[in-house]
Amino acid sequence: MSGRPDSDLPPDTQTSPEREGDAPETVEDAPEGLPEDLPEAEDEDLLAEQARRARWAAVGTGAVLALAGTAAALLRASGTAPALVPVAYACGAAVCALASVLGARGRTRRSLWAAVAGVMIMALGDQFD
C-alpha cells in the first residue's frame, strides 16, 4: 500500500469531453427542411403525452377503487359485520376518491400514495370482520 489515493475515476463515471462533430452548432449545419427546434419539440410532446397518460391512469385507478370500496361498504353494512368494517371501507373509498381528484389535477405521485393508503384502510377494516 503506497498511501497514495487513486486519482482516476472508474471508467463508467468519467466525463468525456464533447466532440465537435456530434451535433450541429448552427442552423446552417442542420439538414434542410427541418425546424431548428425539432428535437426539443418531440421531447416536449413525448413528456406531455406521458403526463397525460399518468393523469388518466391515476384518475381511473382512484375512481375504480373508490367504487369498489363503496360497493364493499354497502354490502358489509347490509350484513352482520361489525359497524367498524363498513366505516373503514367507506373511509378507504373516500381516500381513493381523493386520489382520483389529485390525479386529475396532475399530482400523480400524491395520487398514488393516496390510493395505496385508501386500499390499506380498506384492508385494515376487513381485518376487523
Secondary structure, DSSP 8 states (H G I E B T S, - for coil): --S----S--TTT------TTSS--SGGGS-TTS-TTHHHHHHHHHHHHHHHHHHHHHHHHHHHHHHHHHHHHHHHHHTT--THHHHHHHHHHHHHHHHHHHHHTT-HHHHHHHHHHHHHHHHHHHHT-
